[in-house]
Amino acid sequence: MPLVAHTDLPTFQRLHAEGQEILSVERASRQDIREMHIGLLNMMPDAALEATERQFFRLVGAANPIVQFHMHPFTIRGQERGPEALAHIGRYYESFEQIKAQGLDGLIVSGANVSQPRLPEEPFWEPLTEVFDWARENVTSILCSCLATHALFEYATGIPRTHLGFKRWGVYSHHVVERRHPLVSTINTRFDVPHSRFNEIFREDMERAGLKVLVESAEAGVHLAVSRDLLRVVYFQGHPEYDTVSLLKEYKREVLRYYRGEREDYPPFPEHYFNTEVGEVLSEYGQHLRSARRAGQSVPEFPESEILRHLDNTWHDTAKAVFNNWLGLIYQVTDQDRRKPLMDHVDPGNPLGLRL
């Protein structure tokens, strides 16, 4: 069922223009269908703030449970924001105090950019852990993306992530390693997921902490794991929410950083993402850009329009299926009162009644 446009957030209009069904509040009120309220803690920097909204809203809105989804974006202190992002947040986002007062059925926590060697040193660490503490007691399930996975895992277990010494960057093949869990029991046994990170939580660390690993990659490591109770926390190390062009825009940003002297090496291609034709176009562009940098000339135009038709999205359908399953599982056990995480008869230690 569709999202409900209960605010005038532009993301609703953008998704409607893409062909996704969006209900007005008036139309939704005439349907005798249960609501679900999903929070999005958006910690992404200004340039990615609205794109991240769209990516996660799109996945929730594509789910199939017979539900009306009300999305509640919010953010936390400890992040530098420009005037445009502050205006967007001030107009369209809720405060954490509002979120706590009204409650949520599920919570998605986005990634974030970091500036410190250790996560507990980040300015956003304390407010983020406040959200975690509240959500673990009051929200049916928390879904963490990349940096949020690393932060909650360290906060909950005391085990820090490991710096890889390089950037894990590209689109990688994954396989399901525990098909009995209903999050993944209905999806393809092999599928792709984009990754973009310098750090990793290894399978042995997750299993030592009692997590159940569901999906992993021979190249990229664990992508999907769940907490010991099998539902209350869902951990993604990859970025299944990424748009087809997300890695291209990230590559373009790194190329421009090289041109400005903000990085010494010319960025490598994201792995398994560009085909041969794109590689040739970008290699030629790289030669022009290096020459322009040495000569102090203006940056040549990035050949984005030549590249777009060559990009394939090999992950979005599976991402939609996993989100569909996640929301369906929440629906089965969450209380009608969204301030209560579980129905009275549900065991908090094993809400799904599974033995894996």
N, C-alpha and C positions, 0 to 999 in steps of 0.2 A: 504494500500500500504506500501511498505517497507521503511526502513531507507536507506539513501544514505551515503555511506562511503566516505565522502568528506575530511577526514583526515586519518592518519594511527593509530588512537587511537585503542589500543588492544581490547577494548570492542566490536568493530565491528566484529573482528575475533572470539571472544568468543561467541557472539550471533549467528554468522553464523554456528559455530561448533555445536550449540544447535539445529540447524535446522531452524532458523529464516531467512527469505529472506533479504539479504542485497544487495543493488544496488551499483555497481561501478559508479563513476562520468561519465565515458564514456557511460555506458549503460543508466544512468538516462538522459543524455543530448539528447538521441535519442527518448525519450518519450515526447509526447506533453501533459504533465500533470503539474498542478500547484505545485509549491514548497510551503512548510510551514517551517518556521524557529522557532524552539523551544529552548529556553535557559534552562540550568540547573545550578542554583546556588548551588554548592555542598559544604556544610559547614561541612560535616561529618569528624570525626577524621581520621587519616591516615589509621588505620586498616580497616575502612569501606568505604574508599574513592572510590575505584574501584568497590566494590560490589554495592554501591549506584548508580554509573553510570549505571551498568548493569540493576539494578532493574527498574529504570525509563526509560532507553532506551528501555528495553524489553516491557514495557507497551505502550509506544508511537508507537513502531514498530509493535505492534499487532493490532493497530487500523485499521478500515476499510475505512475511507474516501478516495476518489480517489485523493491522494496527495502523494508527495515525501517529507519525513520529514528530514530536516537537523537539527542535534542536535548541540548545542553550549554550551559546559560545560565551566564554569568559577567559580572562587572562590573570596574571599575577604580577606583583611588583618584582623588581630586581632585574629588569630588562630595559635597555635604552630604547626609546621610541621617539620618532620624529613627529612633527605636528599633524601630518596627514593620518598616520596610524593612530595617534591619540584621539583625533577627531572621530575616526571610524569606530574605535573601541568605545569612546564616550557615548556615541549615538546608538550603536547596535548591540553592544555586549552587556551582559549582566555582571554584577559584582559577585564575588565569592560569597558574601554575606547573603545575597538574594538566593544564590544556589543552595546554601545550607538551609535556609529557612523553608524553601519550597520542596527540596529533595530531587533526586534523580533516580531513574531505573538503571541507567548505565552511564559510564563516563569514559570518554576517549581522551587520552593525553598525548599531545603531539610531541615531536622532537623539538630541539632548540639548538642554537649556536652557543658554543662555550668559549670562554676566554681565560680560564684558569687550568692549571695542571691537574687538579683534583676536583671532582664534582662537588664535594662538600664545601669547597672554597668559592663556588659560584654565588653571585649575589641573589640568584633566584632559588638557591637550595632550601633555605628556611621556609619561604612561602610555599614552595612546592611540597615539602614534607608535611606542611599543615594540611594541604589538600589531600595528600595520601592518607594521613591519619584519619581525617574525617571520612573519606570515601571508603576505606576498608571497613569502617563500622556501619556506614549508612547507605552504601550503594551496592546493588546486586553484583555488578561485575565492572572491573576497571580494565580497559584495553590500552596498553602502553605501546608507543611507537618509538623504536630506536633509542634516542637519548633518554626518553622517559623510562624505557625498559632498564637501561643501565642504572639510572638514578634510583628507581624503586627497588631494584634488585640489591643494590649496595645498601640502601637505607634499611631494607627488611632483613638482610642476611649479614651485613658487614663485609661482604666479599666485593672488592672493587673490580671494575672491568680492567682488561689488559690492553695496553697500547700495542698495535700490530707493527708499528714501525713503517707503515705504508698506508695508503688509502684503499680500502675495499670498496670498489667503485665499478658498477656495471649491472648487468642483468644475468642472473645465475639460475641454473637448473636445480630444482629441489625435489625431494621425494618424501612421501608420508611414511613415518616410521611407527606410528601407532594409529592404525585405522579404526580401532574400536571407539575412539573418542568421537562424539557426535559433531564436534567442530569440523572434523575433516573426513568423516566416514562417507560423505556423499560427493567428495571432490575428486579430481583426477589424482592418480597416484604420483604423477610427475607434472611439475609446472614451474614456471619462472617467477622470480621475485627480484625487483631492483634492490640494490644495497648502495649505501653511500656513507661510509664511516671509517674512522681511524682506529676504533676500539672494538673489542669483542668480549662477550661472556661465553666461555667455552662450555661445551656439553658437560664435561666433568664437574665444573663449578655449579651448573644448574642442578645436576642430579645430586650433588653433595648437599645442596640446600633443599632437596625434596621436591623440586619441580619435575613435571612430566613433559619430556620433549615429544612434540608431535610431528614437526617438519624440520628437515635439515638439508644441507647441501654439502657435497664433497669439497667444493671450492670455498663456499661462503660461510660454512658453519651452520649453527642452529638459527632458524628463522622464527619458528613458532613453538612456544612452550606455555604451560599453564601451571598455576600454583598447586600446592599439594591437594587442595580440595577440588581441583579440576575445573573450577569456573570463576572464582572470585577475582582472580587476576590473570589476564591474558597478556603474554609478552611477545611482541614482534621485534626482531632485530633488523628486519628489512623494511622496505617502504612499499607495501602493496597498494597504497593509496596514490602513488605517483601517477601523474598524467603521462601520456606518450612522450611529451616533449620535456619532461622535468629534467632528465639527465642531460639533454642537449643544452638547456638553459644553464645548467650547472657547469657544463664544459665551457660554454661561452663565457661565463663569469670568470672561470679560471684562466682562460686565454687572455682576457682583458686585464686580469691581475698581473699576468706575466708582462704584458705590454707596459703597464704602469710601474713595473719594477717591484711589485709587492710579493712576487715569488721568483726565485732564480731560475728554476727549470721550466721548460715548456711542458704544459700538462699532457700526460698520456691520454689516450682514448679510454672512455669507460669500456670495460670488457663486455664482449658479446652483445653489443648494442648497435654499433654502426656496421653496415655492410661494406663490401669492397668499394662500391661507387662512392659512398659517403667518405670512406677513408681517403680515397684519391682526392676528392674535393677539399677535404680539410687539410690534407698534407700540403697541397698547393697553396691553400690559404695561409698555412703556417709559415711557409717560405716568404710570402709577401709581408706578413706581419713582422717577422724577424728583421727583414730588410728595412721596413718602416721604422722599427724601433732603433736600429743602429743609425739610421739616417736622421732620426728625430722628426720624421714625417707623421702626419695624422694617421690614426688607426684605419686600416682598410675595412670596408663594410663586411660584416660577418655573413657568410652565404646561407643564412637560415632557410630562405625560401627554396633553395636548391635541394636542401636536405630533407625537409619535412615529408615529402612524398615517399621517401625511402624508409621511414621509421615504422617499425612494427610494434604493436602492443601485445605481448604474449603472457600477460599476467592479470589483466583486469577482470576477466570472467571468473577466474578462481578467487580473486579478492572479493568479488561480489558474493560468491557462494559462501565464503568463510564468514563474512559479515552477516549474511542472511542467517547462517547457522547460529552465530553468536547472539544475535537479537532474538532468534527463536528460543534459544535456551534461557535467556533472561525472561522472556515472556512466560515461560512455563513455571518459574519459581518466584518471580518478583511479586510483591504485595500490591493490591489495588491502591493503597496509600503509598505514594512514592517516597515518603519519608521513612518507610520501613523497607529494609533491603530484601526480606524474604517472607513468604507466607508462613503462618504460624507452624504448620506441620513439617516444614522443610528443615532438614538437618544442616546447620551452618558448616559443619565439617565435611559434608558430602552432599551438597545441594542437589546434584544430579542422580544420586543413588547409584553411582558407578563403582565397579571394582576393576581397576586396570592393573 
